[in-house]
């Protein structure tokens, strides 16, 4: 009977030492705190308080040598303005202005296949066949 108590004491002692050793290894090797519970990392996204009110793009056009195309998109008023800048003289020519609010309401126009709707239909059909 005495041997059972000694064996139990040794087993508990070895378990405590192994637990302490493994928690130290866990912390040193993996950089985790000394517990075996996996914590979910918190991700904080700091978005700007306000979206930009406009976007400007400068592209040198191969179709018009010596001309840079300047496009300005106003996200508040939903308008696009396009200019041509003459790179030699620095002159600026206003080409067009367009309100795109109605354009953004159209779900698809002049799109190439496969459209998202076609891909969703194919995916649903393949899912139904499995």
PyMOL commands that set and color helices and strands:
alter all, ss='L'
color gray80, all
select helices_A, chain A and resi 2-30+103-105+116-129
alter helices_A, ss='H'
color red, helices_A
select strands_A, chain A and resi 54-60+67-74+79-86+92-99
alter strands_A, ss='S'
color yellow, strands_A
deselect
rebuild
show_as cartoon
